[in-house]
Each structure stands twice: as C-alpha cells, then as structure tokens.
Amino acid sequence: MASKRVYIVPHSHWDREWYFTVEDSNLILVENMNRLMEVLENDADYHGYVFDGQLSVVEEYLRMEPEQTERLKELIKKKRVFIGPWYTQADSLLTHKESLVRNLLYGVLGSKEMGHSMNVGYLPDIFGQNTYLPSLFKNFGIDYAIFQRGLYTDELEGDVHFNWQSPDGETVKSAVLPLGYGPGKFLEASEDYLQDHLNPLVDKVKNRSKSTDHILFPSGGDQVLVREHFPETLKQLNEMDAENSYVLSDYETYMEETWDDEAFKNTIQGELIATETSRMHRTIRSQRYDIKYWNYKVEHKLIAQLEPLAVIAHSLGLRYPKARLDEMWKELFDVHSHDSIGGCNSDATNQNIMERLKKIDRQTDGLMNIIKRQLTQAIVNQSGRENVLVLFNTHGKETRQNVEAVLFTDESSFILTDAEGENVTYSLLEQEEMAGGKKIRVTDEGEKQVPLPGYFRSTVLIQTVSVPSLGYTTLEVTEQPSQQKAPKGNHLIQALENEHVKIFVEERSLVLFDKKSDQTLTNFIQFEETADDGDSYDYSPLVGSKTILLKDFQLQTVEQFGDVQVMELLVEGKLPEDLASRQGNGEGETLKIHTRLTLRPEETFVHIHHDILNTVKDHRIRVLIQTPVTKALHSYGDQGYSTIKRPLVEERLLNWKEKGYKEAPVPIYTVERFAGLQGGESGLTAFTQGIKEYEVLKETNQFALTLFRSVGLLGKDDLEWRPGRASGINNKVVETPDAQMLRAMSFDYAVTLGSHSDQELFDLADQYNELVVTYHHQTLNTFEERLDRFEIPYPVNELPLSDSFFKLSNSEVFISALKQAEKGEGTVVRLFNPTDEDVKVKLETSLGDVTYLTDLKELVLDEATEIVIPRLGYQTVLLAKERNE
C-alpha cells in the first residue's frame, strides 16, 4: 500500500505582461482558455484546474469572448476552474495596504459572482510577503494560504505546513511550496522520469512534511497550456509506483484534507523575505523609479484624496462616481502585478505601465476638479463671495497644518481672510506674471480676437490653517493694488534655522545641528554612486569598482519667503559613463545634483528635493543621510497597520554562498511611507514620496535611500549577489535601454530628528502627505484645473462657508480608507490602531445614523454599540442612513 498521497495540482501561472506585452498575452489567453474548457467538459476524470488565483485574467478573456461567459461560470461554480481570491497577483511590499485590501475585495466579490472564489490566499510568485497578509485573508473569510517565497528552512521546523500570524494576532493555515509552483510541469509516465525526476522531487517534499503523509505537487508553469494527458498519466504512475499514490486535485481540496491542528503547531510571524530557497529580488524596489513614483502618486490621490472627497460630495447630493472608480482601481491592479510594479519587464511593457498610471492620474485629477468646482460654486451662491479659496480636508481628523495653494489674481498683492473676517497668514513662495491671451468674440463682421489683460499666478503656503475633519472651510481672497511683482527672498540669511535644527554649509560640507540632542552632523547629506552590474531584478556591485562619494556642496542661495526658508545647493562630479569605462581612464560624464532644503513654520520636517539629469549608464545613486544615532539595534518602517523592526545586519549574510542560498540576504528593505532608526532619545525618520528602498549603514550610522538605479538588461547571469541563471527569461538576452533612466528625475522626501512613538510617526506621515486639497474660484485661468474650461451642471445650489461630516476624536487611531460601500448607500470607514493597546473609538458623523461593524468584504457582522480597534489591528465600519432589517 502506498505510504504517501501526492496531490497533483494542474495550474497556469498567468503573467498578464512581462517580457511580452498584454496584447501578446491576450492572444495566448484566448487559445488556452478555450482549450481548457473543452478538456474539462469532455473529461470527467480531469478533477479541476487552478487559473492562478486571480480574476483579472478571466475578465480579460470574457471581454474578448463574451459569448463564453455562462460556459465558464458553470465550470467555476462546479469547482472545475479555480479563480480568485485576488484580482491580480499583486506585489505585497510595493503597494499601499489599502490597495491590497481592494485587490482582494474586487477579486473575492467578482469571483463569487462568477461562481466561486478560491478559499486559498494563493501567492505563487510574488517577491516577499507582507506581514499583514494573514490578517487580510482571515478578514475576507479565506481559511488557507499557499505561497512560494520568503521562508528559511529552519523556520519551518521540518514541515511546510504552519500557522502564519500577523501583528494583530490573526492567523491563517498555510503551506509553503518548497519546490516552487512548477515541479510537475512536465509530468509523464515513464520509468526514467519516475526514477530520475519525480521520485527525487517527491522525496524532497516528503522530508519537509514530517507531520503528514500528504504531498502537495503543483504541476504547471508560466502561461502553460492544459496538460490533457494528466488523468491517464496519473493512472499509469499509480500502477508503476508502489510507494506513492497520485491524485489530481486542487489547492482547496489539498488544504482541507491535509490540515491537522494537532500536527501543525508551528507559528511563523513577520515580513517574509528570506533568500535561501527562492530569489527575493530585494533590490527590485529601486528598479524603474518612475513607475514607483507614479504608483505612489496615483495611490495617494485615489485613496487619500479622491474617495473621501467623493464621500463629502455624495453626502451633499452629488453622484458618487463608483463605476469610474471601479475602472480606475482595476487598471491600477494591473500595474500592481508583481512583475509590472517591479519594473522587471521589456521596455514596451514598462511604457504601457507608465501610460496606464498617467491615465489614472488624469482621471483622478479630473474627477476632483469637477467635485471641487461643483461644491465651490454652491458655496459662492450662498455666501455671495466670488473670489474664494476652498480648502477640502479629506482626512477624518481636524487638521491644523500648512497648506500649499495656487491663486490667480489681477493684482500681485492680496490678503486672505477666514469666515469671521480674520486675516490668515501666508507665505508667498512664487509668483509669475501670465499673459492674458485672447478671446474669440463673434460679431456681425465675423470672429474677432480680443486681447485679455494679464494676471498673476501665485503659489502660497497658508500657515497652520484649521480645516474641519472630513469637511471644508472657505477663505476669501481680497486683492490689493501694489507695486510688488514677485516674492523677494531675504538674501541676508546664511543658514536655515528654526527651533529644531540649524543647517548650513561649512567647507563645502552640508552641516546640520540638532538642537534637541546638541549634536552636529557633518556631511549630513552625501550622494553615493556605485556601478550596477545587475539587471532589472537586482542590483549587483561590480567587483573591483570603487564607490564615488559626491559631498562637496556649492551653496547657490539661501532665501526666506515670509516664514518659509529655502536653501538651494549644487553638487557635481565626474562619473564613468558606463560599465566599460570604469575599467579605463576616460573623462566620463559630469553629473549634477541640484538639492533644495526647505523649513516651513511649525513643522519638524526638513523637506528635501533633488533634481538629477542622469547621463550615466549602469549605476546606482543613493543619498546617505547622517543620523545622530550611535546605538541602534534595528531599523523600522511602516508596513500595513503598524511599524515593523528589521535587523541592521543579516547574520545569514556571513555564509550565504556556502549554504547555497539563491540570493544574498542583504539588509536592504522596502519603504511603504516611512522608515528610520532610533537609539535612546536620538533618531531619524525619512518620509518618502515614491522612494521605496533603504539600508542602514551600521558602521557610519548613515541612513541610505536609493534614489534610482539604471541597467540595460532584463536578466543577466551570475550576479555578485545572485549567482546562477538570469532571472526572468534566461535563454535570450533582452535589452532594456529605457531602464538606463537617461532622463531628468525629481525626488522628494522629508526627515525628522528625535525619538517618536508609533502613533507620532503615523501622525507625521499623514501630515507630510497632502490630505488637504484646494480650489480657487476664479475666471482668469482655466488651464490649472484642466476641466474648468468646460460647462458642467451644478446639482447643489447652496452650501455654507464651512462644514464637517465625520470626526475621529482618538489620536491613537488612523484612517486607511473612507469610501462609499460596495453595495447600497452607506459609507465605509477603515480604522487602524498602530499602538500596542486596544483603543475605543468615538465617531461623530452626519454620514449615517446607524453604525455597523463589518469584515473586509463589507459584510455586516453586528451593530456597533462601541467600536474597539485592536492593538496593531484594524476595523471596518459601515455608516448607514437606515437600520438594516
């Protein structure tokens, strides 16, 4: 009698785009899906087929073959084809936590509408596992998880089955794929194959499955066609192999029949980025910086600005643009596929990704433009004030912060006043005199061009202005005739200085004095340039090449605009133009880095901006920030709903090659919104906008942010930190000249000094990322807000000068989503608590009369008598106008 039961799971891992375009993929998709349905319908012995656990591929197929909808639904309903729970196989470390929730939301609900959503959080190929994935799966009602990458063998304690636990304590029953997702791709019933290939692989999994007689053996691969012969092949294998029995199965059935609470007691926690058995591509976070930046920009606008603004508008009588938002989210999910967001693609594919992101960005701006314009007109109608600036707070907490806005005026001078007529302080940052252009006027003599007078475009920083929580306030703009034509900075100051820091240049070194710790940080900022002998997956140092430090700063200007202080700096150096020139003595290219430092009133941030015109190939540039920390034990960063700690030194790095690791476990990590390090009372935290990679250099106590890396190949053999075959396609050299990043790039981040609690860090992150959007009611310029040129309806007649619709009073609790419910007219609010204690929450809102607790599917669990947000956890709340019966 056979001692082991081997579950053969036929599947396709479907990359929508990669070294090929989505157009290529879709041509193959139609052929393969049609054949799959034909095989399953004609062979009752073919148990079922896993189509990669994602819905997007099915929707793509049905857009091209809509007549196949009912046929495919029937197979999904009968669990012959498995889809979901994901919409796309998203990278879980490079995307916003709310993007992961929405990806599962669209995937689970859409798959259920098709007949069934797979009860397994399936992650066959993503490059690392987010620490909150178990909690997300559990909250979606998903009982199991299966993934390939991220675990060390010793963590498994002899068994691939374990309980995977999130920081909030939620666990999901899990299994890792020790041989990846394709060990049975070429399954056949021959004696040679059985003895030389199949048995050794099955034995390897047996040795890592000490507590069960069940063996999981995925049998598929990238874009594979259904293996029609599998039922017959398994019959023959069962006749040939007396030791093992083989069954056609699926991931759900395997987990249901295998899981044993008594046998599988091992619990694993944390961010899973191990490099022993699978490549993790730890440095892919800095590949194609443009994609990372635009994704950050779009996610932030969509989640933190547009959706809350649309909730405000909907509560006042405007239509919530759900259909358009659904379309935008799905396009964004396509970007979030692990290869797509990673940037490890052909140039043609990366170009499509960038076009997709810019399209979503335009739609987001356009929708906000319409909403702001419609609401502002109603404010103007009721108040009778024409020249007004409306500040919309899309956050669920009252804000008192600096707000940047653009104003258009006939005069160069103006004042701002609040609803009570009190002057509001602002700093004039920039002012430009604009030509008025010409207007076409139709006369009895034909069309005539009439010149229009010029006007001023002013960028202002409105200082520490209060805006009601999830609401708005109105400022009046009163113009004053003046001789002032542009902001004149105070050129007499030689340093930036506030109550926290003093920053100056001394002997070409940028120096920061931290007043709280009484420490002077010489070479506060340096730029590190190194050769990159890698590919689009991984950075690779070039053996024998030297690191070049750019640290001699030329002070350009130090100016003060009102209460805003700005320092402009330049650093430049000669760099080898490519890998080949690093071996010779060529002059190389002059690279210039322009840096702007800004201190704003009543803020602890040092705002930092870099402009780089890159003319050098095959290199990496990092900014090295000197920290005041001398005894840090770890770094930290936000991930999901709390902060996580990461080691400064990876002990496994000492002998990774000797142990045969697939990749060096370098201590280079991902930034979601912030990262830093602390030691005692000193510390430094960086808050980034699309910069996704950092490392702490322990020997020098420097915090390194990777600005960008440039390479010219999709994949490459035998990298210094990644030996062996090329990643991606390894039988053809695919050149990616666009990935050399020979272009102008801008980088923005901010740093704060000192030791901060987790609550304070999330507060600072919200403060740094804009949560107040503005709209100036004026007729001088109809290009800044792109849709101002067009006529639109105004459904709301009158609104007061100020209003608030939702208020979260607890400082320990934060909001990760504020949107309309997927079904019905309710409002969904997702609250999270990054602190180490449960927190009771009090809500004040006009958005609903009844409050319900829901799961992530927005399924009502109970009416809320009180709301408690668990430590390091989250809770979804539904605000309904009427009680559900």
C-alpha positions, 0 to 999 in steps of 0.5 A: 500500500502506498505510504504517501498521497501526492496531490497533483495540482494542474495550474497556469501561472498567468503573467498578464505582461512581462517580457511580452506585452498584454496584447501578446498575452491576450492572444495566448489567453484566448487559445488556452482558455478555450482549450481548457474548457473543452478538456474539462467538459469532455473529461470527467476524470480531469478533477479541476484546474487552478487559473492562478488565483486571480480574476483579472485574467478571466475578465480579460478573456470574457471581454474578448469572448463574451459569448463564453461567459455562462460556459465558464461560470458553470465550470467555476461554480462546479469547482472545475476552474479555480479563480480568485481570491485576488484580482491580480497577483499583486506585489505585497511590499510595493503597494499601499495596504489599502490597495491590497485590501481592494485587490482582494475585495474586487477579486473575492466579490467578482469571483463569487459572482462568477461562481466561486472564489478560491478559499486559498490566499494563493501567492505563487510568485510574488517577491516577499510577503507582507506581514499583514497578509494573514490578517487580510485573508482571515478578514475576507473569510479565506481559511488557507494560504499557499505561497512560494517565497520568503521562508528559511528552512529552519523556520519551518521546523521540518514541515511546510505546513504552519500557522502564519500570524500577523501583528494583530494576532490573526492567523491563517493555515498555510503551506509553503511550496518548497519546490516552487509552483512548477515541479510537475510541469512536465509530468509523464509516465515513464520509468526514467522520469519516475526514477530520475525526476519525480521520485527525487522531487517527491522525496524532497517534499516528503522530508519537509512534511514530517507531520503528514503523509500528504504531498502537495505537487503543483504541476504547471508553469508560466502561461502553460497550456492544459496538460490533457494527458494528466488523468491517464498519466496519473493512472499509469504512475499509480500502477508503476509506483508502489510507494506513492499514490497520485491524485489530481486535485486542487489547492482547496481540496489539498488544504482541507484534507491535509490540515491537522491542528494537532500536527501543525503547531508551528507559528511563523510571524513577520515580513517574509523575505528570506533568500535561501530557497527562492530569489527575493529580488530585494533590490527590485524596489529601486528598479524603474523609479518612475513607475514607483513614483507614479504608483505612489502618486496615483495611490495617494490621490485615489485613496487619500484624496479622491474617495473621501472627497467623493464621500463629502460630495455624495453626502451633499447630493452629488453622484458618487462616481463608483463605476469610474472608480471601479475602472480606475482601481482595476487598471491600477491592479494591473500595474500592481502585478508583481512583475509590472510594479517591479519594473522587471519587464521589456521596455514596451511593457514598462511604457504601457505601465507608465501610460496606464498610471498617467491615465489614472492620474488624469482621471483622478485629477479630473474627477476632483476638479469637477467635485471641487468646482461643483461644491465651490460654486454652491458655496459662492451662491450662498455666501455671495463671495466670488473670489474664494479659496476652498480648502477640502480636508479629506482626512477624518481628523481636524487638521491644523497644518500648512497648506500649499495653494495656487491663486490667480489674481489681477493684482500681485498683492492680496490678503486672505481672510477666514469666515469671521473676517480674520486675516490668515497668514501666508507665505508667498513662495512664487509668483509669475506674471501670465499673459492674458491671451485672447478671446474669440468674440463673434460679431456681425463682421465675423470672429474677432480676437480680443486681447485679455489683460494679464494676471498673476499666478501665485503659489502660497503656503497658508500657515497652520490653517484649521480645516474641519475633519472630513469637511471644508472651510472657505477663505476669501481672497481680497486683492490689493493694488501694489507695486510688488511683482514677485516674492523677494527672498531675504538674501541676508540669511546664511543658514536655515534655522528654526527651533529644531535644527540649524543647517548650513554649509561649512567647507563645502560640507552640508552641516546640520545641528540638532538642537534637541540632542546638541549634536552636529552632523557633518556631511549630513547629506552625501550622494553615493554612486556605485556601478550596477552590474545587475539587471532589472531584478537586482542590483549587483556591485561590480567587483573591483569598482570603487564607490564615488562619494559626491559631498562637496556642496556649492551653496547657490542661495539661501532665501526666506519667503515670509516664514518659509526658508529655502536653501538651494545647493549644487553638487557635481562630479565626474562619473564613468559613463558606463560599465566599460569605462570604469575599467579605463581612464576616460573623462566620463560624464559630469553629473549634477545634483541640484538639492533644495532644503526647505523649513516651513513654520511649525513643522519638524520636517526638513523637506528635501528635493533633488533634481538629477539629469542622469547621463550615466549608464549602469549605476546606482545613486543613493543619498546617505543621510547622517543620523545622530544615532550611535546605538541602534539595534534595528531599523523600522518602517511602516508596513500595513497597520503598524511599524515593523523592526528589521535587523541592521545586519543579516547574520545569514549574510556571513555564509550565504554562498556556502549554504547555497542560498539563491540570493544574498540576504542583504539588509536592504528593505522596502519603504511603504511611507516611512522608515528610520532608526532610533537609539535612546532619545536620538533618531531619524525618520525619512518620509518618502514620496515614491522612494521605496528602498533603504539600508542602514549603514551600521558602521557610519550610522548613515541612513541610505535611500536609493534614489534610482538605479539604471541597467540595460538588461532584463536578466543577466547571469551570475550576479555578485549577489545572485549567482546562477541563471538570469532571472526572468527569461534566461535563454535570450538576452533582452535589452532594456535601454529605457531602464538606463533612466537617461532622463531628468528625475525629481525626488522628494522626501522629508526627515525628522530628528528625535525619538517618536512613538508609533502613533507620532510617526503615523501622525507625521506621515499623514501630515507630510502627505497632502490630505488637504486639497484646494480650489480657487474660484476664479475666471482668469485661468482655466488651464490649472484645473484642466476641466474648468474650461468646460460647462458642467451642471451644478446639482447643489445650489447652496452650501455654507462657508464651512462644514464637517461630516465625520470626526475621529476624536482618538489620536491613537487611531488612523484612517486607511480608507473612507469610501462609499460601500460596495453595495447600497448607500452607506459609507465605509470607514477603515480604522487602524490602531498602530499602538500596542493597546486596544483603543475605543473609538468615538465617531461623530458623523452626519454620514449615517445614523446607524453604525455597523461593524463589518469584515473586509468584504463589507459584510455586516457582522453586528451593530456597533454599540462601541467600536474597539480597534485592536492593538496593531489591528484594524476595523471596518465600519459601515455608516448607514442612513437606515437600520438594516432589517 
